[in-house]
Amino acid sequence: MSPLLQILLTALLTSVATWALAALHYRLRGRAQLEALKAELGAEIERRVQAGAQQAGQELLPAFRIQVTEGFVDAMKRWPGANMGETARTVARSGADLLGAGFEGLLKPRPPAKR
């Protein structure tokens, strides 16, 4: 057998053996490690997104309530034949409180999903 053919066969066999060992290692250890890392990172990302959404909600909710209250008051003032003043404010505050309670319910942390 010629030396060049021996070199090529040795290189080919080494490459195949290396590939087979890498595939075996991945099946035995690598896949489990990647799945564990994926689950860990997924939980961390979910926690961070939820915290960011809650923080944004807490920052935006007071301004939203004020705008809703002003909108109700303005609507009550423009209502034909209604000049209710304090009643309009009370209705507006109640509506804003209801909407705020609804949004707060959406922003509360949820219990972790069962797997």
Secondary structure as the mmCIF struct_conf table of DSSP 4:
data_model
#
loop_
_struct_conf.conf_type_id
_struct_conf.id
_struct_conf.beg_label_comp_id
_struct_conf.beg_label_asym_id
_struct_conf.beg_label_seq_id
_struct_conf.end_label_comp_id
_struct_conf.end_label_asym_id
_struct_conf.end_label_seq_id
HELX_RH_AL_P HELX_RH_AL_P1 PRO A 3 HIS A 25
HELX_RH_PI_P HELX_RH_PI_P1 TYR A 26 GLY A 30
HELX_RH_AL_P HELX_RH_AL_P2 ARG A 31 ARG A 78
BEND BEND1 TRP A 79 TRP A 79
TURN_TY1_P TURN_TY1_P1 PRO A 80 GLY A 81
TURN_TY1_P TURN_TY1_P2 GLY A 85 GLY A 85
HELX_RH_AL_P HELX_RH_AL_P3 GLU A 86 LEU A 107
BEND BEND2 LYS A 108 LYS A 108
HELX_LH_PP_P HELX_LH_PP_P1 PRO A 109 LYS A 114
#
